[in-house]
Amino acid sequence: MMEPEIPFPVTCPHCGEESLAEFRVSVLADAMLGEPIRLYAKCHLVSWDASDVELENIRQHLEATQDLHAVACIANTPEGPTALSSTWAPTGLPTN
């Protein structure tokens, strides 16, 4: 079974065009726990490591689309959702 992918908006650093990127849930979980995530623009052949601002925007998008809890539940830590809630302090995410 393939791991689900979650779409979120990214903005090209060259032209400012916004497009949807899709990443596996586990990649997003690792990014929310501090691992680097490489973003890609569809309009130009360019990739870059997400900045802190971009990571916060991804977290806010996941929270708004109700996907943050799913990402937190599969986070590769013994603490699961608690690890993300203490790191990112999202509203509405259960901590137990």
N, C-alpha and C positions, 0 to 999 in steps of 0.2 A: 504494500500500500504506500502510495506517495504521500509525503508530508505536505500538508496544506501550505499554500502561499498566501500572503496578505499584501494587497496593494496599498501604496501610499504615495503621495505626491513628492516629487523632487524637482528642483529648479536648476536648470543648466547654468553653470558659472560663466559660460561664454556669451549666451544670448538672453538669458533670463526666461526662456520658455519652460513652462511647467509640464511635466508628463508623469504618468504613473509608473512606478517601479514596483516589482513584486519580489519578495524575499520569503524564503522558508521561515516558518514560525521559529525554528531553533536558531536561525541566524539572528532574527530580531531579538529573541530572548537573550542571546549572548551579548548583543549590542546594548541592550538595556542594563546589562550587568557590567558594562565597561569595556567589552571587547570592541576593537575597531570594526566598522562596517564600511565597505567600499560601495559608493554610489555611482551610478552610470546615467549619462544623459542619452536620450534617444535621438536628439537632433544633431549632436556632434560626437565624434569618436573621442570621448573624454571620460575619465573616471577620477574619483577623488575620495579620500577618507572623509566621512561625515564629521562635521564640526560639532561642538557642544550644542550650538544653536539648532543645527539640523537634527541632532539626536533628540533634543527637547521637542522639536516640531513633530518628529516621528512618534514620540511617546504621546503627545497630545492628540495626534491623529488616531493612534491605536485606542486611546481612552475614549475619544468621541465616537468611534465606530464599534465600541464594545469589544475590541479585539485584545486590549491590554490584559484582561484577565486570562484569556487563552494563552497568551505569550508567557505570562507569569507562571501559569500552572505547569508548563513544560520546561521552565528555566532549569538549566543544568546545575542546580544547587540543592543541597539537602533542605534548605529553607523554603524553596519554591516561591509562592507569591509573597511571602514575608520578606524575602531578600529584595525583591523589586520595590515593595512598598517602603522599605527603610531607605533604599537608595534613591528612589525617584519621588516618593511621597505623593503618589497619584491619589486624587479624590475618588472615593467610591470603590476602591480595591480592597477586598477583605484582607485583613492581616492575620487571620487565624484559620 
